[in-house]
Amino acid sequence: MPLYKAFIKIFLCRLPSIIAYFVIFAVIAFIMGSSGEKQSGFEATKLRVAVFDMDDTESSRALIKFISDNHKLVGGLNDREQTLQDNLYYGIIDYAITIDEGFEGKLNAGEFDGLITTCKSQGSYGATFLDSQLEQYFKLVSVRISSGDDAPQACIRANALSREHVKVKIAEASGGSTSKFGYFTQYLAYIFICVTIMGVTPCLMRLQAEDLRKRVICSPVPPASRTVQMTLGSFTIIGGIWLAFMLLAASAYGSEMFTRNGLLCILNSLCYIIMAAGITLVVSQFSVSDNVLSMISNVISLGMSFLCGVFVPQQYLGSGVLKAAHALPAYWYIRANDMLCGFSEKPFSMSLYITCTGVQLGFAAALFIAAGVISAKKKR
């Protein structure tokens, strides 16, 4: 198989640059997988709050109790505005509240304007969070006063209601788990396109260069054998790339890989890299420079990644974008991966999984045919 051997020799000559691409994209995959792991817990932020009580009534003390239950009180500060602004600037406090005189009397009268004066950093997420809590608290107080309670009773009951929490259990709709391996396979949709185009296409283009192509045509190797040998060489390299990424994943996420969902993710990635091989064959039919090849690789990989849900989850994409993404193979890869790894709200369906992998293989077949047609026209 002389052509196959020549293909491998060309690949080995480019091996240092291909290893560099492989290492870069492997690092990207691990970083994305580690940083993208889904957090299932939530802990409210506790702000440092200074409170000045100018009313000193049971209602005002109930408000202070509400604030201390949810945040950390900071005492010993002067209530002058300039001093508070300095403390906010230097991070000693995050929020300052002055309970104005007549606080309880206004509550009993049903007045809720001018109850407190606040001093806070503009644009602070923490300050906005406390604003929301105070607004909710005064709504509860208003409801209790409307029900016949006086201000002290309304504030105490509002405190009790604010401490009640609903227990929430997060269930995985798909039966999968939002694991690091799931995020690793998610970003392979971007990486496989880049690595296969930059690694395999230059080898194919070198064999199709004018001088080498004429020598191959003059050789006793039949055209069918030439096609088989070049295809076999392409799949040898692409299979090696896929295997290398799977071995890396096994070394880091072995316990997650060798489950039912993990094995289905592996099969899904295999179907996708076969499709990536089809793209590589089509691109290789055009003689372009390395700079143009890099641009083509980025346009295809980044375009499908943004449109199909690699970088932005599919559930956050608009309906128009999703409709357009149906015509791209990465959409079907990500849809299957989302079901398997718990990123989708829809339950796992084997029939849908088969559809997703089948569509990817269908794209691969269409690309192989397109590459053959282009090659035949070029020969004519």
VENRA-V840592 format. One record per helix or strand of 3 or more residues. SS is the DSSP state (H for helix, E for strand). FROM is the first residue (numbers start at 1). LEN is the number of residues. Records with the same first field share a line. If there is no record, write none. Layout:
SS=FROM-LEN / FROM-LEN
This chain:
H=2-12 / 15-21 / 58-13 / 81-9 / 103-6 / 125-22 / 151-12 / 180-28 / 210-9 / 223-35 / 260-24 / 290-19 / 314-3 / 319-7 / 329-13 / 350-30
E=48-6 / 95-5 / 116-5
